[in-house]
């Protein structure tokens, strides 16, 4: 999650039994990334990941961030917005797993050919940059046409959606919006409250914020994208807050450990209910 995910979230997620990640660009200045990786390595021996946004990262910064990930043997890289082939080829000898974000089959096939280990299918309703395809169509569609695992992303904020994603052919579930409302998240408290209070009809899909279609909380988007909610010029992602349709089932701010406990319980309850 751009700007708001952090090293504290990564460690809390790892210790609670899931894979936590953050964009490398969240470390600013770039030297901060080395400090963050050292901090994470000192506090957990569990797997974690770093997101590399290929097309949105200056080449020299991308090279720097990737080299650090290799130095610290980051277990998982999540790539997006570009061709992951060079990164995959360099990461594989290091034992690093690479997942790649896509919104359609065309890009998924290219990523598969590049040698990624799994595809993250970003469906309609996902927070941030999202596709237009319903998860009901996207996950089984990708599964049918790919030979590598599919990871579900978009509108997943509880155990029910995790179970549904697995039923549709996904092998993992990738969640973002649910963890905005986490105690460890670096989001502004008002941002967390907005996620808790919002319903899916309060989310708008627009390209007027970043130039690429993405989902945002409608009330934080100023008229004409001129004035921000704090009275000055609106800053992308900082003042104009991103979230997905998964806000539908988020009703409180909790610790990451508590959130994961809830998701696991909901998942098992859902699966048990289907058996009946």
Backbone bond lengths (Angstrom), bond angles and torsions (degrees), N, CA, C in turn:
res aa  C-N    CA-C-N  psi(-1)  N-CA   C-N-CA  omega(-1)  CA-C   N-CA-C  phi
1 X - - - 1.454 - - 1.518 108.69 -
2 X 1.328 115.87 117.00 1.456 121.11 -172.88 1.526 111.48 -58.65
3 X 1.308 115.36 131.85 1.468 126.47 178.72 1.533 113.22 75.27
4 X 1.335 118.75 -42.98 1.468 120.03 -166.15 1.528 115.73 -96.21
5 X 1.327 119.36 -19.08 1.469 117.92 176.02 1.521 108.47 -83.92
6 X 1.329 115.87 154.15 1.464 119.34 -168.69 1.527 111.55 -153.29
7 X 1.318 114.47 178.34 1.460 120.58 -177.73 1.525 111.82 -64.91
8 X 1.329 117.15 -32.67 1.463 120.58 178.76 1.527 111.08 -64.44
9 X 1.323 116.09 -39.60 1.465 120.45 178.13 1.535 110.64 -66.00
10 X 1.321 115.64 -40.70 1.463 119.94 -179.65 1.526 110.87 -60.01
11 X 1.320 116.52 -47.70 1.460 119.87 -178.29 1.525 110.92 -67.47
12 X 1.324 117.71 -43.05 1.467 120.62 179.17 1.520 111.07 -61.08
13 X 1.331 116.96 -41.45 1.459 120.63 178.79 1.527 110.94 -66.06
14 X 1.324 116.03 -45.34 1.464 120.23 -179.19 1.521 111.12 -59.44
15 X 1.316 116.26 -45.39 1.459 120.38 -178.24 1.528 111.95 -70.14
16 X 1.333 117.18 -21.55 1.463 120.85 177.79 1.526 112.44 -90.62
17 X 1.333 116.83 -1.63 1.457 119.69 172.44 1.505 117.10 101.06
18 X 1.351 118.28 11.47 1.466 119.77 176.22 1.524 108.90 -124.74
19 X 1.328 115.77 170.88 1.462 121.38 -177.89 1.519 109.59 -92.38
20 X 1.319 117.52 110.34 1.460 121.94 176.90 1.516 110.10 -93.85
21 X 1.338 116.19 144.53 1.463 120.66 179.35 1.526 110.08 -139.30
22 X 1.329 115.55 166.75 1.461 121.37 171.06 1.524 108.48 -153.70
23 X 1.331 117.49 152.72 1.467 119.62 175.40 1.523 110.89 -65.63
24 X 1.307 116.49 140.74 1.469 119.14 177.62 1.522 110.73 -61.69
25 X 1.332 117.15 -29.18 1.463 121.42 -178.90 1.520 113.10 -69.30
26 X 1.334 117.32 -11.57 1.467 119.37 175.60 1.523 111.48 -68.79
27 X 1.315 116.03 -17.56 1.469 121.18 176.83 1.523 108.49 -89.06
28 X 1.326 116.17 110.37 1.460 120.73 -178.30 1.526 109.45 -136.19
29 X 1.353 117.48 129.49 1.460 127.97 -2.60 1.521 111.70 -67.19
30 X 1.320 116.81 179.42 1.454 120.33 -172.26 1.523 112.74 -59.78
31 X 1.332 117.52 -30.09 1.462 120.70 179.90 1.527 112.31 -62.67
32 X 1.311 115.60 -20.31 1.461 120.36 179.57 1.527 111.27 -64.44
33 X 1.336 116.67 -28.31 1.463 119.48 -178.80 1.525 110.78 -62.50
34 X 1.317 117.60 -41.04 1.467 120.82 178.05 1.522 110.16 -61.10
35 X 1.327 116.58 -43.53 1.461 120.96 178.06 1.524 111.21 -62.14
36 X 1.328 115.94 -42.04 1.466 119.95 -179.71 1.525 111.73 -64.39
37 X 1.328 116.56 -43.27 1.463 119.89 -179.63 1.524 111.07 -65.36
38 X 1.315 116.76 -39.05 1.468 120.09 176.66 1.530 110.18 -63.71
39 X 1.324 116.84 -41.83 1.465 123.02 -179.76 1.529 109.97 -62.57
40 X 1.326 116.68 -45.27 1.467 121.10 -179.91 1.534 110.48 -64.06
41 X 1.322 116.03 -47.64 1.467 120.75 -178.10 1.531 111.65 -61.67
42 X 1.329 116.79 -29.68 1.464 120.39 -179.00 1.522 112.32 -77.39
43 X 1.345 116.82 -14.06 1.465 119.78 -172.36 1.525 115.20 -117.42
44 X 1.318 117.17 -10.84 1.457 118.51 176.69 1.519 110.29 -153.12
45 X 1.329 115.10 146.62 1.466 120.08 173.49 1.528 110.12 -108.59
46 X 1.346 115.94 12.80 1.464 121.58 -179.60 1.532 109.68 -87.50
47 X 1.338 116.99 160.38 1.477 120.13 179.32 1.532 112.43 -64.38
48 X 1.325 115.26 150.11 1.466 122.34 174.51 1.519 107.55 -152.84
49 X 1.318 116.62 175.33 1.456 119.11 -177.32 1.513 112.94 -140.95
50 X 1.331 115.29 164.01 1.459 123.47 174.81 1.529 107.68 -129.63
51 X 1.338 115.83 135.49 1.465 121.63 177.63 1.526 109.85 -91.82
52 X 1.323 116.26 131.84 1.457 122.23 176.22 1.529 108.45 -117.53
53 X 1.329 116.21 111.50 1.473 120.65 179.67 1.523 108.06 -90.65
54 X 1.310 115.43 93.93 1.469 122.28 -168.67 1.525 112.58 -55.89
55 X 1.326 116.65 -54.88 1.460 119.79 -173.94 1.511 115.17 -76.97
56 X 1.324 117.61 -13.34 1.459 121.31 -178.23 1.520 112.56 -104.39
57 X 1.330 116.83 1.58 1.459 121.75 -178.15 1.520 109.68 -110.90
58 X 1.332 118.76 129.24 1.466 120.45 175.58 1.528 109.83 -53.50
59 X 1.334 118.07 139.09 1.472 121.44 -175.10 1.523 114.28 -51.45
60 X 1.323 116.64 -41.99 1.473 118.52 -177.97 1.526 111.00 -68.45
61 X 1.341 116.62 -34.54 1.473 119.75 177.50 1.520 110.00 -71.06
62 X 1.327 117.13 -40.36 1.458 120.27 178.45 1.523 110.79 -60.91
63 X 1.326 116.70 -43.48 1.468 120.92 178.59 1.523 110.73 -62.16
64 X 1.325 116.52 -43.09 1.466 122.15 179.66 1.528 110.80 -62.92
65 X 1.334 116.48 -48.29 1.459 120.69 -177.80 1.525 111.69 -64.52
66 X 1.326 116.10 -42.08 1.464 119.81 -179.60 1.527 110.67 -64.24
67 X 1.325 116.79 -42.20 1.468 120.53 179.77 1.528 110.67 -60.70
68 X 1.332 117.35 -40.56 1.465 120.34 177.82 1.527 111.19 -65.31
69 X 1.331 116.22 -40.17 1.468 119.54 178.53 1.528 110.99 -61.58
70 X 1.317 116.06 -36.91 1.457 119.46 178.00 1.533 110.48 -71.93
71 X 1.326 116.61 -39.87 1.466 120.55 -179.83 1.520 111.33 -61.91
72 X 1.317 116.41 -41.08 1.460 121.10 -177.89 1.532 112.43 -94.29
73 X 1.329 114.96 9.08 1.468 121.70 176.36 1.535 111.87 49.20
74 X 1.310 115.22 52.61 1.465 120.53 175.40 1.530 107.76 -59.59
75 X 1.331 118.28 124.13 1.471 120.64 -172.98 1.529 114.85 -63.69
76 X 1.360 117.10 -36.08 1.465 120.83 -174.87 1.525 110.29 -134.66
77 X 1.325 116.00 133.71 1.457 121.86 170.32 1.523 108.28 -112.30
78 X 1.332 116.40 138.72 1.461 121.47 173.46 1.519 106.81 -115.17
79 X 1.333 116.51 114.37 1.457 121.52 -176.81 1.525 110.12 -103.59
80 X 1.334 115.51 156.16 1.461 120.78 179.61 1.522 109.58 -160.83
81 X 1.339 116.28 166.36 1.463 123.55 174.11 1.525 114.02 56.91
82 X 1.314 116.60 49.01 1.452 118.22 176.77 1.508 112.32 156.32
83 X 1.306 114.92 -178.73 1.459 122.32 -178.34 1.534 109.82 -81.95
84 X 1.338 118.06 116.91 1.468 119.52 -177.18 1.525 114.34 -86.14
85 X 1.320 117.92 0.64 1.472 121.03 -171.92 1.528 113.82 -51.83
86 X 1.337 119.98 -52.69 1.475 118.80 -178.94 1.522 113.00 -60.81
87 X 1.323 117.06 -37.24 1.460 120.14 -179.84 1.525 110.97 -69.43
88 X 1.329 116.43 -40.52 1.465 120.20 178.57 1.525 110.36 -61.85
89 X 1.324 116.20 -45.87 1.459 120.56 -178.05 1.531 111.70 -62.48
90 X 1.323 116.67 -34.92 1.463 120.22 179.62 1.523 112.16 -81.86
91 X 1.330 116.87 -27.94 1.469 120.25 -175.64 1.523 112.51 -81.44
92 X 1.315 117.39 -34.50 1.470 120.71 -174.74 1.526 113.26 -56.56
93 X 1.341 120.15 -45.76 1.476 119.62 178.45 1.526 113.24 -61.91
94 X 1.335 115.84 -20.39 1.461 121.30 -179.43 1.523 111.91 -86.91
95 X 1.343 115.90 -4.06 1.457 120.24 -178.65 1.517 114.04 80.48
96 X 1.324 117.34 13.72 1.459 122.21 -178.31 1.517 110.97 -86.12
97 X 1.327 116.84 135.74 1.459 123.36 176.30 1.527 108.22 -88.72
98 X 1.338 116.36 140.13 1.461 120.79 -179.24 1.532 110.49 -122.70
99 X 1.333 115.49 123.48 1.463 122.69 171.21 1.529 107.62 -106.35
100 X 1.341 116.79 153.32 1.465 119.51 -179.22 1.513 110.97 -134.62
101 X 1.337 116.61 131.96 1.461 123.15 177.98 1.526 111.31 -76.00
102 X 1.336 116.79 134.64 1.468 121.31 173.06 1.525 109.04 -142.62
103 X 1.339 115.80 161.01 1.464 120.40 174.66 1.515 112.18 -119.56
104 X 1.340 116.66 -0.44 1.466 119.49 179.30 1.526 110.59 -155.29
105 X 1.321 115.97 170.84 1.463 121.48 -176.44 1.529 111.75 -68.89
106 X 1.325 117.69 -37.01 1.460 121.22 -179.00 1.522 111.20 -54.73
107 X 1.314 116.15 -50.39 1.462 120.03 -179.75 1.533 111.50 -71.01
108 X 1.327 116.16 -31.08 1.464 119.96 178.07 1.523 110.95 -64.23
109 X 1.329 116.91 -42.21 1.467 120.76 179.88 1.532 110.74 -64.57
110 X 1.334 116.19 -38.15 1.465 119.67 178.29 1.529 110.93 -65.10
111 X 1.318 115.64 -40.90 1.461 119.60 179.55 1.519 111.48 -68.36
112 X 1.317 115.75 -38.01 1.460 119.76 176.56 1.528 109.85 -61.04
113 X 1.332 116.49 -43.90 1.464 120.72 178.99 1.522 111.50 -64.54
114 X 1.331 116.43 -27.08 1.467 120.94 178.91 1.524 112.06 -74.70
115 X 1.344 116.63 -14.12 1.456 120.15 176.10 1.509 115.68 98.63
116 X 1.344 117.95 15.40 1.462 118.70 178.73 1.530 110.10 -65.27
117 X 1.312 116.06 158.37 1.467 120.73 -175.54 1.523 112.91 -85.16
118 X 1.318 117.03 -24.07 1.466 120.77 178.52 1.519 109.09 -161.60
119 X 1.326 115.27 157.60 1.460 123.10 178.86 1.518 109.03 -107.03
120 X 1.332 116.44 133.60 1.461 121.01 171.65 1.524 106.97 -98.74
121 X 1.330 116.54 112.13 1.452 121.12 179.43 1.520 109.76 -87.39
122 X 1.327 117.22 108.90 1.466 121.77 -177.01 1.525 108.43 -91.92
123 X 1.312 116.19 105.98 1.455 122.19 -173.21 1.523 112.28 -86.68
124 X 1.327 115.26 172.72 1.455 121.20 173.97 1.526 109.37 -58.80
125 X 1.326 115.92 141.54 1.456 119.94 178.43 1.508 114.72 91.89
126 X 1.335 117.33 -2.19 1.464 120.11 177.67 1.518 109.70 -72.42
127 X 1.321 117.55 151.21 1.452 120.89 175.24 1.518 110.55 -68.94
128 X 1.326 116.60 151.36 1.459 119.66 -179.11 1.512 111.35 69.83
129 X 1.325 115.89 -151.24 1.459 120.52 -179.56 1.527 109.96 -67.13
130 X 1.307 116.12 121.00 1.463 121.46 -174.40 1.520 110.01 -135.84
131 X 1.332 114.70 162.80 1.446 119.88 176.96 1.513 111.92 -87.70
132 X 1.334 115.23 -168.55 1.456 121.67 -179.10 1.524 112.99 -112.52
133 X 1.335 117.07 -6.27 1.467 120.21 -175.16 1.522 111.31 -88.02
134 X 1.320 115.47 135.83 1.454 121.58 177.16 1.518 110.39 -61.28
135 X 1.333 117.43 142.53 1.470 118.54 176.16 1.520 112.37 -59.40
136 X 1.358 117.25 -28.96 1.459 120.28 177.88 1.524 111.68 -61.39
137 X 1.317 116.56 -29.15 1.461 120.54 178.82 1.522 112.19 -96.41
138 X 1.346 116.64 -42.12 1.462 120.37 -170.26 1.520 113.40 -64.49
139 X 1.328 118.47 -49.24 1.459 119.78 -174.15 1.529 112.81 -63.98
140 X 1.335 119.83 -50.95 1.466 118.29 178.12 1.523 112.98 -66.34
141 X 1.332 116.87 -29.87 1.464 121.49 178.42 1.525 110.32 -64.38
142 X 1.322 116.48 -47.91 1.459 120.60 177.70 1.522 110.86 -64.21
143 X 1.325 116.11 -43.14 1.468 120.58 -178.65 1.526 111.06 -59.51
144 X 1.327 116.01 -39.70 1.466 121.92 -178.34 1.520 112.54 -65.00
145 X 1.329 116.66 -33.89 1.463 120.59 -170.62 1.531 114.16 -107.33
146 X 1.320 117.55 0.50 1.456 120.48 -179.32 1.521 110.90 -118.59
147 X 1.314 115.90 156.50 1.463 120.49 177.74 1.525 111.81 -106.28
148 X 1.329 116.80 1.73 1.463 121.74 178.54 1.526 109.34 -113.57
149 X 1.325 118.42 161.62 1.464 120.89 -176.92 1.527 113.37 -61.43
150 X 1.331 114.17 150.60 1.458 122.30 176.45 1.529 108.39 -110.79
151 X 1.322 115.98 134.09 1.459 122.85 176.89 1.524 107.72 -110.16
152 X 1.317 117.10 129.50 1.458 121.89 -177.48 1.518 111.10 -84.04
153 X 1.335 116.61 136.47 1.463 121.96 175.75 1.524 108.98 -143.37
154 X 1.318 115.44 136.50 1.454 120.17 177.75 1.508 112.59 119.91
155 X 1.330 117.15 116.74 1.479 123.43 176.13 1.520 113.11 69.79
156 X 1.316 118.65 18.20 1.464 121.31 -178.20 1.532 108.46 -101.75
157 X 1.322 116.72 110.73 1.458 119.21 179.81 1.520 112.93 -134.35
158 X 1.334 117.02 6.63 1.454 120.41 178.80 1.509 111.94 -159.13
159 X 1.329 114.63 177.77 1.457 120.06 -176.84 1.516 114.04 -65.33
160 X 1.328 117.37 -28.90 1.464 119.96 178.18 1.526 110.94 -62.55
161 X 1.331 115.95 -44.54 1.464 119.07 -179.84 1.531 111.95 -70.74
162 X 1.332 116.49 -31.21 1.461 119.15 175.58 1.528 109.64 -63.18
163 X 1.322 116.57 -46.99 1.466 120.68 178.70 1.527 110.86 -60.88
164 X 1.331 116.70 -42.11 1.463 120.67 179.06 1.522 111.08 -63.41
165 X 1.336 117.07 -39.05 1.464 121.15 179.58 1.522 110.98 -63.31
166 X 1.333 116.05 -41.54 1.457 119.61 178.20 1.536 110.47 -65.60
167 X 1.313 116.45 -38.09 1.462 120.57 179.21 1.527 111.11 -64.33
168 X 1.340 116.58 -28.43 1.463 121.24 -178.80 1.527 112.43 -88.24
169 X 1.325 117.73 2.16 1.459 120.37 173.91 1.509 116.15 110.23
170 X 1.316 117.37 -2.38 1.464 119.35 177.34 1.525 110.42 -76.91
171 X 1.315 115.92 153.72 1.458 120.61 179.33 1.524 112.89 -108.08
172 X 1.331 116.11 -15.36 1.460 122.21 174.67 1.522 107.97 -143.65
173 X 1.324 116.20 162.59 1.461 121.17 176.39 1.528 108.93 -122.03
174 X 1.315 115.98 134.96 1.463 122.99 -175.41 1.530 108.21 -114.66
175 X 1.324 117.82 119.85 1.450 122.54 -171.14 1.525 111.33 -122.58
176 X 1.337 115.98 138.75 1.445 119.87 177.49 1.516 112.50 -126.43
177 X 1.334 116.25 -61.26 1.467 121.29 -173.84 1.525 112.91 -52.64
178 X 1.330 117.49 -40.12 1.465 119.78 -178.91 1.512 112.15 -57.77
179 X 1.330 116.76 -30.80 1.455 119.93 -175.24 1.533 113.57 -92.81
180 X 1.350 116.41 0.40 1.459 117.83 168.27 1.518 108.52 -64.71
181 X 1.341 115.28 -39.21 1.468 121.50 179.74 1.520 111.05 -87.44
182 X 1.326 115.69 45.02 1.465 121.87 176.15 1.519 108.66 -110.75
183 X 1.303 116.64 144.27 1.462 120.84 -178.98 1.523 111.82 -59.00
184 X 1.330 116.70 -35.18 1.466 120.25 -176.51 1.524 112.90 -79.07
185 X 1.324 117.66 -14.92 1.460 121.43 -176.74 1.524 110.96 -65.70
186 X 1.325 116.57 144.41 1.459 121.38 -178.39 1.526 113.28 -83.83
187 X 1.328 117.62 4.26 1.462 120.70 179.41 1.523 110.80 -62.59
188 X 1.325 115.97 148.52 1.459 122.48 174.33 1.530 109.18 -55.64
189 X 1.334 119.17 139.36 1.467 120.90 178.10 1.532 112.85 -52.88
190 X 1.342 117.05 -34.34 1.460 120.29 178.39 1.529 111.02 -68.10
191 X 1.320 116.50 -33.02 1.469 122.15 176.17 1.532 109.19 -64.73
192 X 1.321 116.45 -45.84 1.460 120.52 178.56 1.529 110.27 -60.60
193 X 1.318 116.53 -43.18 1.462 120.58 179.08 1.522 110.75 -63.03
194 X 1.335 116.48 -39.19 1.464 120.40 179.65 1.524 111.16 -63.27
195 X 1.317 117.01 -37.64 1.466 120.95 177.61 1.527 110.41 -65.97
196 X 1.338 116.55 -43.00 1.467 121.09 179.62 1.531 110.90 -63.90
197 X 1.317 116.52 -39.77 1.465 121.42 -175.19 1.525 113.76 -81.19
198 X 1.323 118.00 -21.43 1.461 121.40 -173.84 1.528 112.59 -76.81
199 X 1.322 114.70 152.15 1.456 122.54 168.20 1.516 108.34 -112.54
200 X 1.320 118.62 169.60 1.469 120.17 -177.16 1.529 113.01 -60.78
201 X 1.365 117.82 -26.93 1.456 119.77 178.23 1.524 112.89 -73.54
202 X 1.340 116.51 -7.90 1.461 121.26 177.88 1.530 112.31 -91.74
203 X 1.320 116.76 2.98 1.463 122.08 -179.93 1.526 109.25 -101.32
204 X 1.332 116.63 133.75 1.460 120.58 179.78 1.529 109.75 -120.01
205 X 1.333 115.03 139.39 1.467 123.11 -179.07 1.526 107.62 -102.10
206 X 1.327 118.09 112.08 1.458 120.76 -172.71 1.524 111.77 -146.96
207 X 1.334 115.21 153.97 1.468 120.40 174.55 1.522 111.29 -105.05
208 X 1.335 117.48 7.33 1.453 121.08 -175.62 1.528 113.55 -79.21
209 X 1.316 117.29 -11.34 1.456 119.95 -178.69 1.526 111.53 -90.47
210 X 1.321 117.04 -50.69 1.466 119.91 -174.47 1.524 113.76 -118.13
211 X 1.336 116.32 -4.17 1.463 118.83 -176.52 1.508 112.98 93.57
212 X 1.324 116.28 -15.14 1.462 123.14 175.73 1.516 107.84 -122.80
213 X 1.336 116.52 138.75 1.458 119.11 -178.05 1.525 111.65 -57.96
214 X 1.312 114.79 132.73 1.462 121.65 179.30 1.521 108.24 -152.65
215 X 1.326 116.06 163.83 1.455 121.84 -179.78 1.527 111.28 -99.89
216 X 1.332 115.56 133.28 1.462 122.52 -178.89 1.524 110.15 -137.44
217 X 1.328 115.61 159.04 1.462 120.49 172.76 1.526 107.55 -73.21
218 X 1.316 115.95 118.60 1.463 121.35 -168.99 1.521 113.43 -55.42
219 X 1.326 117.76 -40.94 1.461 119.54 -173.75 1.524 113.11 -68.40
220 X 1.334 117.71 -13.11 1.464 120.02 179.14 1.524 112.09 -93.34
221 X 1.330 117.44 -2.69 1.462 120.79 178.87 1.525 108.47 -93.73
222 X 1.335 117.69 111.94 1.463 120.04 -178.66 1.527 111.76 -73.01
223 X 1.325 116.77 156.32 1.463 121.54 177.70 1.517 109.73 -57.99
224 X 1.328 114.91 125.15 1.455 119.54 179.10 1.515 114.36 71.70
225 X 1.321 117.42 6.07 1.471 122.39 -177.45 1.529 109.42 53.82
226 X 1.343 116.73 49.02 1.460 120.51 -179.07 1.520 111.31 -113.31
227 X 1.320 116.43 -55.38 1.449 119.93 -177.04 1.523 111.02 -105.48
228 X 1.330 116.34 133.40 1.452 120.74 -179.14 1.512 112.35 -86.62
229 X 1.314 116.70 173.78 1.458 120.88 -175.13 1.520 112.47 -70.42
230 X 1.341 116.86 -13.05 1.460 118.92 179.43 1.529 111.77 -102.50
231 X 1.339 116.46 14.63 1.454 120.45 172.91 1.514 115.16 94.68
232 X 1.316 118.55 -18.50 1.458 120.87 179.98 1.511 110.66 -103.24
233 X 1.337 115.46 -162.50 1.446 118.92 177.26 1.533 109.59 -65.88
234 X 1.319 115.97 135.06 1.466 120.88 -179.19 1.525 110.14 -71.29
235 X 1.302 116.90 132.10 1.455 121.44 177.24 1.522 109.10 -103.44
236 X 1.344 114.74 129.75 1.454 119.43 179.18 1.514 110.31 -56.21
237 X 1.330 116.21 134.73 1.451 125.36 175.94 1.534 113.30 71.56
238 X 1.319 118.53 -32.12 1.461 119.31 -179.17 1.524 111.67 -82.52
239 X 1.335 116.72 -49.69 1.458 121.18 179.38 1.530 112.12 -99.11
240 X 1.321 116.00 -26.29 1.467 121.26 177.40 1.525 105.58 -101.29
241 X 1.325 115.86 108.62 1.453 120.49 -165.75 1.525 112.69 -92.38
242 X 1.317 114.86 132.76 1.458 121.26 179.58 1.527 111.14 -91.07
243 X 1.324 115.21 145.13 1.476 122.24 173.44 1.516 107.30 -165.76
244 X 1.316 115.99 161.46 1.456 120.69 -179.91 1.513 112.48 -110.72
245 X 1.325 115.72 -179.40 1.463 121.23 -179.67 1.530 112.02 -64.04
246 X 1.319 116.90 -12.22 1.459 120.56 177.46 1.508 113.72 -63.54
247 X 1.348 118.02 -9.82 1.462 120.09 175.72 1.525 111.12 -59.41
248 X 1.331 116.10 -18.45 1.466 121.17 -175.77 1.521 113.15 -53.34
249 X 1.323 117.25 -33.87 1.462 120.04 -174.54 1.528 113.10 -117.58
250 X 1.333 117.05 19.42 1.467 121.37 177.77 1.520 108.51 -102.06
251 X 1.335 116.80 119.70 1.456 118.92 -175.11 1.527 114.50 -128.20
252 X 1.337 117.19 7.79 1.459 118.75 179.62 1.523 110.56 -164.94
253 X 1.335 114.97 159.94 1.457 122.08 173.28 1.526 108.33 -95.40
254 X 1.310 116.92 126.26 1.458 121.88 -178.64 1.521 109.89 -136.51
255 X 1.318 115.60 170.53 1.464 119.72 173.53 1.523 108.59 -71.07
256 X 1.317 116.33 158.36 1.463 120.39 178.04 1.527 110.61 -60.37
257 X 1.315 117.02 -39.76 1.460 119.87 177.86 1.528 111.22 -59.10
258 X 1.328 117.22 -43.76 1.461 120.60 179.55 1.525 111.90 -67.37
259 X 1.324 116.26 -39.90 1.465 120.28 178.87 1.525 110.71 -60.43
260 X 1.317 116.01 -44.94 1.470 119.93 -178.41 1.524 110.51 -67.88
261 X 1.310 117.53 -38.72 1.474 119.86 175.67 1.530 110.40 -59.35
262 X 1.329 116.85 -42.40 1.464 121.02 178.43 1.524 110.77 -62.28
263 X 1.326 116.84 -45.16 1.466 120.89 -177.73 1.522 110.90 -62.64
264 X 1.323 116.29 -44.57 1.467 120.45 -179.41 1.531 110.61 -63.25
265 X 1.327 116.06 -44.46 1.465 119.54 178.96 1.533 111.20 -62.56
266 X 1.325 116.79 -45.46 1.461 121.39 178.95 1.528 111.10 -60.95
267 X 1.330 115.99 -39.98 1.465 119.95 179.36 1.525 110.85 -61.02
268 X 1.319 116.41 -50.62 1.472 119.56 -178.14 1.523 111.50 -65.53
269 X 1.323 117.50 -37.50 1.462 120.58 177.47 1.527 110.46 -64.33
270 X 1.321 116.61 -39.28 1.460 121.49 -179.86 1.521 111.14 -66.06
271 X 1.321 115.92 -47.71 1.467 120.13 179.94 1.528 110.69 -62.79
272 X 1.322 117.20 -41.12 1.463 120.75 178.44 1.527 110.60 -64.31
273 X 1.323 116.80 -37.72 1.457 120.33 179.09 1.513 112.50 -67.04
274 X 1.327 117.72 -34.41 1.459 120.84 178.50 1.524 110.99 -64.98
275 X 1.313 116.73 -33.35 1.469 120.31 -179.77 1.518 111.37 -63.10
276 X 1.342 116.58 -27.15 1.456 119.60 179.39 1.516 112.83 -78.13
